[in-house]
């Protein structure tokens, strides 16, 4: 009879559609008598497991990871917990930690297919091909009709060096897919690659020919055969093939022209290739995507640089394709214009497209990037606001819209916009969500006493979503330092920020400031000098003031007075800026009296040096 705890667990997971994560292990465990302490540990482990599953389902892998670690510590032999912890660890890039957990789960129940497949993937990623092969062979034997498993076996045989077995298995799969044109083509391409690796290129012709016999009217099969003849320079066979296939109706005249384009490129006869492709550029029976690829092929074949942009002389042909088939060609064309920094031309096309094809996310992505490239702040904001109506899951648009509100002095509206972004942005982890939460934390940190109390909660949430954003790490560290709280933690956070952005002046300044508070004046001076060097003429008043504070702590009053004077000049310069926000101006004016007092005190110290 199952315990009440396990019955609740199974019921909840079934409701969540996660029954496969449970499997047999928990049910078997429930039937075994347990001591009171053991039962209590298992109950707690189960609770952590529930919470982890929910966190994993809602794309919070770091939270799931921490919960599963607690569960695993309480129930170290539980296969379900080890399995899910292994998967989450792998998702977080902790492969070394993941593998032993997946092995533990598999040992706990080797009949579980999900355990076995996860372990195979882990072995594969760590180049342990023989181990992966051993388990995959067992899976294939237990389920001989599983085509995915046989595909994986082909890969593993090839990666482990047994090309003969891999080729034989491809042959079996070909027989299995004799009536499935796409699957047969995929297996044949795989087999051809294996034959090349095995040095059996003489058999490749037969593979193409057999595929054509089975599927004589398949355009892809005809193309692949013709391309093979071109590659082998079997021009007489190619001429006969093209004539025969056109006569039989399996290839159109435009198909023959396309294949002649490939032949001309292979022979480096680029003028012929251009002429031939231009002759069919407006032929609507040919796929637009194929013509785009051919123009790119002709262009790149003449250029030494990899990933070179399409040459300008071919742009008129792309414009033709946009006019003929905007749906297929527009995205390629505007991307090309953006790469060439021809932002206005791209925007001229994207402006109407944003109204006609507003439900296509790529339109807004391109429009936004072109506005950024043009450095038109008003356009960036407008595009972001419009994009949010159709792509509310994209964090970039939320941050841009909220930043515009904040810049306009609408602090509360900016906060509400960021709160809404937390709900709408997908996924919930990564740099975008982390940055949104970090901006919310910054807002709260600069607010009322009640709001400041919430700031740390949002900084923690930001780091849980993405722990490698130097701005979030820096701002959190600076907040703790200014509040005189948890200086150990502030130092650690600031250190992480410096590692991620070692040349960012404001981040170096934070690190130096924390060392100043900790009275480590040597390191404080070192990092403050680095900050000033990196900032150059754009050094802030804070940076100069912090350097003065460090020097004053070392009783170097002359140098301290010099840096504080530079800080005062920087404050006055900032106050003279016409677009300075009123709140910033008020903050700067409030800081000036304290700074002036420091300067006066330093002058007195210089005039009457201490004995």
C-alpha positions in Angstrom: 0.0 0.0 0.0 1.4 3.4 -0.9 2.1 6.0 1.8 -0.1 9.1 1.9 2.9 11.2 0.9 3.6 9.3 -2.2 0.0 9.1 -3.2 -0.2 12.9 -3.1 3.1 13.1 -5.0 1.9 10.9 -7.8 -1.4 12.7 -8.1 0.2 16.1 -8.3 2.6 15.1 -11.0 -0.1 13.5 -13.0 -2.0 16.8 -12.9 1.1 18.5 -14.1 1.6 16.0 -16.9 4.9 14.9 -15.4 4.2 11.3 -14.7 7.2 10.2 -16.7 9.5 12.0 -14.3 8.1 9.8 -11.5 8.4 6.3 -12.9 8.7 3.3 -10.9 11.3 4.2 -8.3 9.1 6.2 -5.9 6.3 3.6 -5.9 8.7 0.9 -5.0 10.2 2.9 -2.3 6.8 3.7 -0.8 6.2 -0.1 -0.3 9.3 -0.5 1.9 9.1 0.0 5.7 11.0 3.1 6.8 12.2 4.4 10.1 10.6 7.6 11.3 13.7 9.6 10.6 14.1 8.1 7.2 10.4 8.7 6.4 10.8 12.3 7.5 13.8 12.8 5.2 12.0 11.2 2.3 9.0 13.4 2.9 11.2 16.6 2.9 13.0 15.3 -0.2 9.6 14.8 -1.9 8.5 18.3 -1.1 11.7 19.8 -2.5 11.3 17.6 -5.6 7.7 18.9 -6.1 8.9 22.5 -5.9 11.8 21.8 -8.2 9.5 20.2 -10.9 7.3 23.3 -10.8 10.3 25.6 -11.0 11.7 23.6 -14.0 8.4 23.7 -15.7 8.2 27.5 -15.4 11.8 27.8 -16.8 13.5 28.6 -13.5 16.4 26.1 -13.8 18.6 27.7 -11.1 15.8 27.6 -8.5 15.1 24.0 -9.6 18.8 23.1 -9.2 19.0 24.4 -5.6 15.8 22.6 -4.6 17.0 19.3 -6.2 20.3 19.6 -4.4 18.5 19.7 -1.1 16.3 16.8 -2.2 19.3 14.7 -3.3 21.1 15.3 0.0 18.1 13.9 1.8 17.5 11.0 -0.6 20.8 10.3 -2.4 19.7 7.0 -3.9 16.4 8.2 -5.4 16.6 7.7 -9.1 14.0 10.3 -10.0 15.7 13.1 -8.0 19.1 12.2 -9.4 17.8 12.1 -12.9 16.1 15.5 -12.8 19.1 17.0 -11.0 21.4 15.6 -13.6 19.2 17.1 -16.4 19.0 20.5 -14.8 22.8 20.5 -14.0 23.4 19.8 -17.7 21.1 22.6 -18.7 23.1 25.0 -16.5 26.4 23.8 -18.1 27.5 21.7 -15.2 28.3 18.6 -17.3 30.9 17.2 -14.9 28.3 17.2 -12.1 25.5 16.0 -14.3 27.1 12.7 -15.5 27.4 10.9 -12.1 23.8 11.8 -11.3 22.5 10.4 -14.5 24.6 7.2 -14.0 23.1 6.9 -10.5 19.6 7.2 -11.9 20.3 4.6 -14.6 21.8 2.2 -12.0 18.7 2.7 -9.9 16.4 1.6 -12.8 18.1 0.6 -16.1 14.6 -0.2 -17.6 13.7 3.5 -17.7 14.1 4.7 -21.3 14.3 8.3 -20.2 17.1 7.6 -17.8 19.0 5.7 -20.5 18.5 8.3 -23.2 19.7 11.1 -20.9 22.8 9.1 -20.0 23.5 8.3 -23.6 23.4 12.1 -24.4 25.7 12.8 -21.5 28.2 10.2 -22.7 28.0 11.5 -26.2 28.7 15.1 -25.2 31.7 13.9 -23.2 33.1 11.8 -26.1 32.6 8.5 -24.3 31.3 6.8 -27.4 31.7 3.2 -26.3 29.7 3.8 -23.2 27.0 5.6 -25.2 27.1 2.8 -27.8 26.7 0.1 -25.2 23.5 1.6 -23.8 22.1 2.5 -27.2 22.5 -1.0 -28.4 20.5 -2.3 -25.4 17.8 0.3 -26.2 17.7 -0.6 -29.9 17.5 -4.3 -29.0 14.6 -3.7 -26.7 12.8 -1.6 -29.3 14.0 -2.7 -32.8 11.3 -0.6 -34.6 12.5 2.6 -33.1 13.9 4.6 -36.0 15.3 7.4 -33.9 17.3 4.8 -31.9 18.7 3.4 -35.1 19.7 6.9 -36.3 21.5 7.4 -33.1 23.2 4.0 -33.5 24.5 5.0 -36.9 26.0 8.2 -35.4 27.6 6.2 -32.6 29.1 3.5 -34.8 30.5 6.3 -37.0 31.9 8.3 -34.1 33.4 5.2 -32.5 35.2 4.2 -35.7 33.0 1.3 -36.8 32.1 2.7 -40.2 31.3 -0.8 -41.6 28.5 -1.3 -39.1 27.3 2.3 -39.6 27.0 1.8 -43.3 25.3 -1.6 -42.9 22.7 0.0 -40.6 22.1 2.8 -43.1 21.4 0.1 -45.7 18.8 -1.4 -43.4 17.2 2.0 -42.8 17.1 2.6 -46.6 15.1 -0.6 -47.0 12.8 0.4 -44.3 12.1 3.8 -45.9 11.7 2.6 -49.6 8.3 4.3 -49.7 9.2 7.5 -47.8 10.9 9.9 -50.1 12.2 12.4 -47.5 13.3 9.8 -44.9 15.1 7.8 -47.7 16.9 10.9 -48.9 18.1 11.7 -45.3 19.4 8.2 -44.8 21.1 8.2 -48.2 22.9 11.5 -47.5 24.1 10.1 -44.3 25.3 6.9 -46.0 27.1 8.9 -48.7 29.0 10.8 -46.0 30.0 7.5 -44.3 31.1 6.1 -47.6 33.4 9.1 -48.1 34.8 8.7 -44.6 35.4 5.0 -45.3 37.2 5.8 -48.6 34.5 4.0 -50.6 33.6 6.9 -52.9 33.1 4.5 -55.9 29.9 3.4 -54.3 28.4 6.9 -54.1 27.2 6.9 -57.8 25.2 3.8 -57.1 23.5 5.4 -54.1 22.3 8.4 -56.2 21.2 6.1 -59.0 19.2 3.8 -56.7 17.5 6.8 -55.2 16.5 8.1 -58.6 15.2 4.6 -59.6 12.9 4.6 -56.5 11.8 8.3 -56.8 12.3 9.3 -60.5 10.0 12.4 -60.2 11.6 13.7 -57.0 13.2 17.1 -57.7 15.7 16.8 -54.8 16.8 13.4 -56.0 17.4 14.7 -59.5 19.2 17.8 -58.3 21.5 15.7 -56.0 22.4 13.3 -58.8 23.1 16.2 -61.2 25.3 18.0 -58.5 27.2 14.8 -58.1 27.9 14.6 -61.8 29.0 18.3 -61.7 31.3 17.6 -58.8 32.8 14.6 -60.6 33.1 16.6 -63.8 31.1 14.0 -65.7 29.9 16.6 -68.2 28.8 14.2 -70.9 26.6 12.3 -68.5 25.3 15.6 -67.1 24.3 16.8 -70.6 22.5 13.5 -71.4 20.8 13.5 -67.9 19.4 17.0 -68.3 18.0 16.3 -71.8 16.5 13.0 -70.7 14.9 14.4 -67.6 13.4 17.4 -69.4 12.0 15.1 -72.1 10.5 12.8 -69.4 9.0 15.9 -67.6 10.9 15.3 -64.3 12.9 18.6 -64.7 11.6 21.9 -66.0 13.8 24.0 -68.3 14.3 26.5 -65.5 15.7 23.6 -63.3 18.2 22.8 -66.0 19.3 26.4 -66.0 19.8 26.4 -62.3 21.9 23.3 -62.5 24.0 25.0 -65.3 24.5 27.8 -62.8 26.0 25.4 -60.3 28.2 23.9 -63.1 29.4 27.4 -64.1 30.3 28.3 -60.4 32.1 25.0 -60.1 34.2 25.9 -63.1 34.7 29.4 -61.9 32.9 30.9 -64.9 31.1 33.5 -62.8 30.0 35.7 -65.7 28.2 32.7 -67.2 26.7 31.9 -63.8 25.4 35.5 -63.5 23.9 35.5 -67.0 22.2 32.2 -66.5 20.7 33.0 -63.2 19.6 36.5 -64.3 17.7 34.8 -67.2 15.5 32.9 -64.6 15.5 35.4 -61.8 11.9 36.4 -62.5 10.7 32.9 -63.2 8.0 32.3 -60.5 8.2 28.5 -60.9 11.5 28.5 -59.1 11.5 28.9 -55.3 12.6 32.5 -54.3 14.7 31.1 -51.5 16.7 29.0 -54.0 17.4 32.0 -56.1 18.6 34.0 -53.1 20.9 31.2 -52.2 22.3 31.0 -55.7 23.1 34.8 -55.8 24.8 34.4 -52.5 26.8 31.4 -53.8 27.9 33.3 -56.9 29.0 36.3 -54.8 30.8 34.3 -52.0 32.6 32.1 -54.5 34.4 35.1 -55.8 35.4 36.4 -52.4 38.2 35.1 -50.1 36.6 36.2 -46.8 34.3 33.8 -45.2 30.7 35.0 -44.6 31.4 37.9 -47.0 28.3 40.1 -47.8 26.6 39.9 -51.1 28.4 42.1 -53.6 26.5 45.4 -54.4 26.3 44.6 -58.1 23.9 41.8 -57.3 21.5 43.9 -55.2 19.3 44.9 -58.2 18.5 41.2 -58.7 17.5 40.9 -55.0 15.3 43.9 -55.4 13.6 42.1 -58.3 12.9 39.2 -56.0 11.5 41.4 -53.3 9.0 42.9 -55.8 8.1 39.4 -57.1 7.8 37.7 -53.7 8.1 40.0 -50.8 7.1 37.4 -48.3 10.1 35.2 -49.1 12.7 37.8 -50.1 12.2 40.8 -47.9 13.8 39.5 -44.7 16.9 38.5 -46.5 17.1 41.9 -48.3 16.6 44.1 -45.2 19.1 42.0 -43.3 21.6 42.5 -46.1 21.0 46.3 -46.0 21.5 46.4 -42.3 24.8 44.4 -42.5 25.9 47.0 -45.1 24.8 49.8 -42.7 22.2 51.1 -45.2 19.7 51.6 -42.4 17.5 54.2 -44.1 16.9 52.0 -47.1 15.9 49.1 -44.9 13.6 51.2 -42.8 11.9 52.5 -45.9 10.9 48.9 -46.6 10.2 47.9 -43.0 7.9 50.8 -42.3 5.1 49.5 -44.5 5.9 45.9 -43.7 5.3 46.7 -40.0 1.7 47.4 -40.8 1.1 44.7 -43.4 3.0 41.9 -41.6 2.8 43.1 -38.0 2.3 39.6 -36.6 5.7 38.4 -37.9 8.3 39.0 -35.1 11.3 39.3 -37.5 9.8 42.5 -38.9 10.0 44.2 -35.6 13.4 42.7 -34.8 14.9 44.1 -38.1 13.0 47.5 -37.7 14.3 47.9 -34.1 17.9 47.0 -35.0 17.9 49.4 -37.9 16.6 52.2 -35.7 19.4 51.4 -33.3 21.9 51.4 -36.1 20.6 54.8 -37.2 21.0 56.0 -33.6 17.6 57.7 -33.8 16.4 57.7 -30.2 12.9 58.8 -31.0 12.5 56.1 -33.6 14.0 53.4 -31.3 11.4 54.3 -28.7 8.5 54.4 -31.2 9.4 51.1 -32.8 9.7 49.4 -29.3 6.3 50.7 -28.2 4.7 49.5 -31.4 6.5 46.1 -31.3 5.2 45.4 -27.8 1.7 45.2 -29.2 2.7 42.2 -31.3 5.8 40.7 -29.6 5.2 41.3 -25.8 7.7 38.5 -25.0 10.8 40.4 -26.2 12.7 42.0 -23.3 14.4 44.6 -25.5 11.2 46.4 -26.3 10.1 46.4 -22.7 13.4 47.9 -21.5 13.4 50.5 -24.2 9.8 51.6 -23.5 10.5 51.7 -19.7 13.7 53.7 -20.2 11.8 56.3 -22.3 9.3 56.7 -19.5 12.0 57.1 -16.9 13.9 59.6 -19.0 10.7 61.6 -19.4 10.4 61.8 -15.6 7.6 59.3 -15.4 9.3 57.1 -12.8 6.1 55.4 -11.5 5.0 54.6 -15.1 8.5 53.1 -15.8 8.2 50.9 -12.7 4.8 49.7 -13.8 6.1 49.0 -17.3 9.0 46.9 -15.9 6.6 45.0 -13.5 4.5 44.1 -16.5 7.6 43.1 -18.4 8.3 40.5 -15.7 5.0 38.9 -16.4 5.2 39.0 -20.2 8.8 38.3 -21.2 9.7 34.8 -22.2 11.7 32.8 -21.2 11.9 33.8 -17.5 15.7 33.3 -17.3 18.6 34.7 -19.2 20.1 38.1 -19.7 16.8 39.9 -20.7 14.7 38.9 -17.6 17.8 39.4 -15.4 18.2 43.0 -16.8 14.6 43.8 -16.3 14.7 42.7 -12.7 18.0 44.6 -12.2 16.4 47.8 -13.5 13.5 47.4 -11.2 16.0 46.9 -8.3 17.8 50.1 -9.4 14.5 52.0 -9.4 13.6 50.7 -5.9 17.1 51.4 -4.6 16.7 55.1 -5.6 13.2 55.4 -4.2 11.6 56.0 -0.8 12.7 54.1 2.4 9.9 51.6 1.9 11.0 51.1 -1.8 14.7 50.7 -0.9 13.8 47.8 1.4 12.5 45.9 -1.7 15.7 46.6 -3.8 17.7 43.7 -2.5 14.9 41.3 -3.2 14.8 42.4 -6.9 18.6 42.2 -7.2 18.6 38.7 -5.9 15.8 37.8 -8.3 17.8 39.4 -11.1 20.9 37.3 -10.3 18.7 34.1 -10.0 17.5 34.8 -13.6 21.0 35.6 -14.9 24.1 35.7 -12.7 26.6 37.1 -15.3 25.3 40.7 -15.9 28.1 43.0 -14.8 25.7 46.0 -14.4 23.4 44.1 -12.1 26.3 42.8 -10.0 27.9 46.3 -9.8 24.7 48.1 -8.9 23.8 45.6 -6.2 27.3 45.8 -4.8 27.2 49.6 -4.8 23.8 49.6 -3.1 25.1 47.4 -0.3 28.3 49.5 0.0 26.4 52.8 0.2 24.1 51.3 2.9 27.1 49.9 4.8 25.6 46.4 4.6 27.2 43.0 4.0 30.5 44.4 2.7 31.8 40.8 2.3 29.0 40.2 -0.2 29.4 43.6 -1.8 33.1 42.8 -2.4 32.3 39.4 -3.9 29.6 40.9 -6.2 31.9 43.7 -7.3 34.7 41.3 -7.9 32.5 39.3 -10.3 31.5 42.4 -12.1 35.2 43.4 -12.6 36.0 40.0 -14.0 33.2 40.3 -16.5 34.0 44.0 -17.4 37.6 44.6 -16.4 37.8 47.9 -18.3 34.5 49.5 -17.2 35.4 52.6 -15.2 32.2 52.8 -13.1 32.6 49.1 -12.1 36.3 49.6 -11.1 35.1 52.6 -9.2 32.6 50.5 -7.2 35.3 47.9 -6.4 37.7 50.6 -5.2 34.9 52.2 -3.1 34.2 48.9 -1.3 37.9 48.5 -0.6 37.9 52.0 0.8 35.1 51.1 3.2 37.0 48.0 4.2 40.1 50.2 4.9 42.2 48.3 2.4 43.6 51.5 1.0 46.3 49.8 -1.1 43.8 47.9 -3.2 41.3 50.9 -3.1 44.0 53.2 -4.6 45.0 50.6 -7.2 41.4 50.1 -8.5 40.5 53.8 -8.3 43.5 54.7 -10.4 42.4 52.1 -12.9 38.9 53.5 -12.9 40.3 57.0 -13.6 42.6 55.8 -16.3 39.8 54.0 -18.1 37.4 56.9 -17.8 39.9 59.5 -19.0 38.2 62.9 -19.6 34.8 61.4 -18.9 35.6 60.6 -15.2 32.7 61.3 -12.9 32.7 63.5 -9.8 32.2 60.4 -7.7 35.4 58.9 -9.1 37.5 62.0 -8.2 35.8 62.2 -4.8 36.5 58.6 -4.0 40.2 59.0 -4.9 40.3 62.0 -2.6 38.7 60.0 0.2 41.3 57.2 -0.2 44.2 59.6 -0.2 42.7 61.4 2.9 42.6 58.1 4.7 46.3 57.8 4.1 46.8 61.4 5.3 48.0 62.6 1.9 46.0 65.8 2.2 47.6 67.7 -0.7 46.6 65.0 -3.2 43.2 64.5 -1.5 42.5 68.3 -1.9 43.5 68.1 -5.5 41.1 65.3 -6.3 38.3 66.8 -4.3 38.7 70.0 -6.2 38.5 68.0 -9.5 35.3 66.4 -8.1 33.8 69.8 -7.4 34.6 71.0 -10.9 33.0 67.8 -12.3 29.9 68.5 -10.2 29.6 72.1 -11.5 30.1 70.9 -15.1 27.3 68.3 -14.7 25.0 70.9 -13.1 25.5 73.1 -16.2 24.1 70.5 -18.6 20.8 71.8 -20.1 19.1 68.4 -20.2 20.0 67.4 -16.6 17.0 65.8 -14.8 15.7 67.9 -11.8 16.1 64.9 -9.5 19.8 64.5 -10.5 20.4 68.2 -10.1 19.0 68.2 -6.6 21.1 65.2 -5.7 24.3 66.9 -7.0 23.6 70.2 -5.1 23.0 68.2 -1.9 26.4 66.6 -2.3 28.3 69.8 -2.8 28.4 71.2 0.7 29.9 68.0 2.1 32.5 68.1 -0.7 33.4 71.7 0.0 33.8 71.0 3.6 36.3 68.2 2.7 38.3 70.6 0.6 38.4 73.2 3.3 39.4 70.7 5.9 42.2 69.4 3.6 43.5 73.0 3.2 43.6 73.4 6.9 45.5 70.1 7.3 48.0 71.2 4.6 48.5 74.6 6.3 48.9 73.0 9.8 50.4 69.6 9.2 50.0 67.1 12.0 53.1 66.4 14.0 
